[in-house]
């Protein structure tokens, strides 16, 4: 099945990024929130990744069915489903990478901020369990609002004495995926060849695609760059509105999550020069967390890369996003330290 997937454009893309069938180390990946809208397609995509030897699927309900379904796929990894808090420790033990899409999705008219109290509480509990059962795992945070949930996770790990800033990632890959797709459409270039760094955060104006650094180069007007930036920032809302109350960006988010998890696995396995954008602890700006390109290695983040040359429009965008991103980070830290 994976061979037929690999023949497609997406499959070729994934293979280029290190989905290989060579002999690789055993790696356990846990997906927390595996029965949800993002979790189910993410579980499928991780089952297709030959770098995964064990796939642990966890949720508060319905996980055994998802695990049974996915386990029938004839790829390398062994799948186990875990349900309820009493089985969370078992799901996490021995994990190399933990992916967290758990939480409630955004509904029409709901801002990312509206999600905060529910998802922040879920993330706090899950991170306390990670600190206890697999403190050395790379943690890929998908649960929104990422600008706050990553700082919450950091505080939980600090309290537990397990915090390693190299191993905590906010998954902003969907912003990159969207920026690439939208840019390719406007520039009329093959999307597989496109690269666009996206920096800042993972909500609204905190998302800053650096189209001045996009490759291949295209001679786009200021108006086109402005429109592309806005569309990338509003990509989530575009999907929420198109689904008309029936959900949010689940399939594209699962794809982005799978791409980032694969990059983490490649880094762990010693593949050189693995670079992705991610929201991490950072000194790139004066803010404690910031999304930029990071080099991944055997311990997670090997190097947080700088922003590079920015256009005047991007410099303005960077200054505009800082107050909102700062407030979201502080909100997360405050929530984590409330109790």
N, C-alpha and C positions, 0 to 999 in steps of 0.2 A: 504493500500500500504506500509506504513512504517513497518507494522508487517512482510510483506514478505521480505522487505529490511533487517529488523533486523535479519531474519533467516540466512542471508548470513554471511560469515566470516567478511566482512566489517561492516555489521550491528551490529553484536555482539560486534565488537571492539568499535563502536560508543556508543552502549548502556553501555558498561563497563565504558566509559569515561563520563557518565552522561546524555546521551540522555534518559531521563526517562519520564514516563507519569504521575507521581505524580503531585499533585497540586503545581504549581510554580508561582512566581510573574509574572505580565505582564512585558514584555521587548520588546522595539522597537529596531530593527536592521535596519540600512540603508546601502545599498550597492551602492557606487558611482562608476559608470562605469559598470552598471548591464547589458548592452546590448552587452558587448564585449566577447572575447573568454574565459576569466576567469569569467567574471561577470555572464554570463548565467548559467553555471553549478554551480557556487557558490550560485546564487539565488535559484536554485533547492535544493541544499543541505541545505540551511538555511530554506527553506520552510518545509523540512522534520524534522527539529529540533523542538521538542515540547517545548523547553525553550523560543522560539520566539512567541510573541503574535501579533506583528505588523511587517511587512516586507516592508520597503520603498525601491523601486528600482529606481535609478536615472541614467540618461545618457543624452548626448546631442542630441541623436536621438534614435528612435526605442524602447524606453522603454515601451510604452503602450502595444505593442504586447507581449513582454517578460512577463510583469506583468499579462496580461490576461491569457496567457498560464499557468504560474505557479499558478495563483489564483484558477484554477480548481482542484488542488490537495487537497484531503480531509484530510488536517491536520489543526492544531489549528490556525495558524497565518492568519491574514487578510493582503492581499497584495494590495499595491497601487503603480502605476507607475508614475514617474515624468520626464518631459522632458524639457530641456533647462534651462538656467541660472535663468530665472524668477521663476522657480518652485523649485530651489535648497533649499531655506529656508524652504519651506513646507516639503520637503523630510526629512530635518535634524531635525526639531523641535521635541523635546521630545525623541530623540534617546538616548539609553543607550550604544550602540556599533555602531561605524561607521567603515565600512570596505572599503578600497580604493584600488580597482584593476584598477582604471582608468589610461589611458595612451596608448601609442602605444607599440606593442610587438616587441621583438627583431627579426630581420631577419637574414638570413645567411650572414656571414661576418661582421655582426654588433656587436660591443662590447657593453657592458652595458653602457660604457661611451658615445657611440654615441647617446644613448637614452636621454642623460642628459637634454639638453636644452628644448626639447619638454615636457618630463614628469615632469621636475622640475617646469616648468611654470604652468602646469595643477594642480600639487599638491599644489603649492603656493595659487592658486585661491580657491581651495576646502577647504584648511585649514583656509583661511580667513573667509569663510562662516561657517565652524564648530565653530570657535571662536565666531562668532556672534549669531548663532542659537542654538547650543547645546554644550556650553563650558565645560560641565562636562562629556561628553561622553568619553568612552574608544575608542581610535583611533587605528585601525589595519591597518598599512601601508603595502600594497602589491606592489604598483607602484615602478618599478625599475628606477634607481639604489637605493635600500633601504639604502645602506651605506651613501647616500647623501640626499635622500628624508626625512628620519627621522629627521636629523639635520635641514633641511629646515622647516619642520613642527614645530619643537621646536622654531625656530626663529620667525616664523609667530605668534605662540601663545604667545611668550614673548612680542612681539610688541603690541599685543592685550590685554595684561595683564591677560591672561587666562591660562598660561602654568602651568601644573602640571605634573612633570616628571613621576609620577606613572600611568599616563593615556595615554601615548604615546608608541606604540609598533611597531617595525619593525618585520613583520611576516617572520621568518626564518624557519618555520616549515617544508617547503618542503625539506630543507637540512637534517633535522632529518628523515623525511619519507624516503628519498633516502638512507641515511646511514643505517637505519634499514633494508630496503629491500636488499641492496647490501650485508650487513654483514650476514643476514640470509641465503642468497644464498651461500655465500662462506663458512660459518661455518656449514651449513646444520642443522640449528635449525629452529623451527617454528617461522615465522616472527611475529606472534601475541605476542610472549613472549619476543621479543627483545627490548632493550632500549639502545640508543646511544646518549649521549649528543653531541651537535654540537655548538661550540663557535666561537667567532671572528666577522665576518661580513656576508654578503650575496652576494659575488661575487668572483669567482676564488679562488686565494690562501688565501683570507680573510676567507674562509670557512674552519674551522678546526674541523673535527669530532674526538672525543676523544675515539677511539676504545679500548684504554687501560682500559676504564671504562665501556665498553659494557657489557651487561648481556643478556643471559647467557654467561659465559666465554667460549672462544674457543681458542685453541692453534694454532693461525695463525702465519705464518712466517713474518719477516720484509718486505719481498717482497710483500706478500699478503696485509699487512697493507698499504704499500705505494700505491699499485694499487687501493685498496678500497678508500683511501683518495683522490687520483687523480680522480677517477670516480665520487665520491661525489661532488668534486669541479667543475667537468666538466659536471655534469648532465644536466644542462640547454642547453649546446652546443650539447650534445648527441641528445636531442629531436629536437632542431632547425635543425640539419643536417638530422635527420631521416624524418622530415616533408618536407624537401627539398623546402624551400621557402614558404610553406603553413601555417606557424605559429610557435609558441613556446610552452612551457609547460603550457597548459591551464587547462587540466582536473586534472592532479596531483596537480597543484597549487590551483585549486578550492577546492580540497579535503583537502589539507593542511590548506588553509584559513578557511575552515569550522571547522576543528579540533581546530584551535587556537581560533576562535570566540566562539566555544562551551566552551572552557576552561575559557575564559573571563566571559561568562554568568554564569558558575558554580561558579566562584569566587565572582561575584556580588551577587549571591543568597546565599552565605555563606557556600558553600560546602568546607569542610576543605581539606588541603594538595593538592591543585591543583598546579602542577608544570609543566611548559613548558619552552623550550628555546625561547628566544626572544632578539632582538636588541633594547636595552633600554639605557637611561642615566645610567651611571655606574661608580663606583670607583674600579671595579675589576682589571683594569689596569690603566695606566696613561692616556688612551684615554677617552674622555668625553662620548662616546657611545661605547657599546660593547655587543655582544650577549653571553648570558650564561643562565643557568637555573634561572628562576624567579618563586617565589611563588605568586600566584594570590589570591586576596581577594576582599572585598567589595569596596575598593577604587582603584582597579587596582593592581599595583605592591605592594605586602606586604613586600617582601624581595628579593633583588638581591643576588643570591647564588654564592659562590666562585667557582673556577675552579676545586678544588680537586687535587689529585696527578696526575702529567703528566709524560708520558714517555719521554725519551731524544728526540725522534723523534718529539713528540708533543711540547716540549719546544722549539725546533728549529723552528717548524712551527709557533708557537706563535710569536717569535721574527721576523720571515720573513714577517708575515702578517701586522705587526704594521705600517710600513711606508706607505703602500698602503691604509690601512684603515684610517689612519690619514689624508692622502691627500684627500680622498673621503669625509670625514666629513668636512674638511675645505672648500672644494669646495661647499658643500651644504650651509654652513654658509655664505660664500661669496655671493653665488647666492641670498640667501634670503635677504641679506642686501644691494643689489645693488640698489634697488629702493624703 
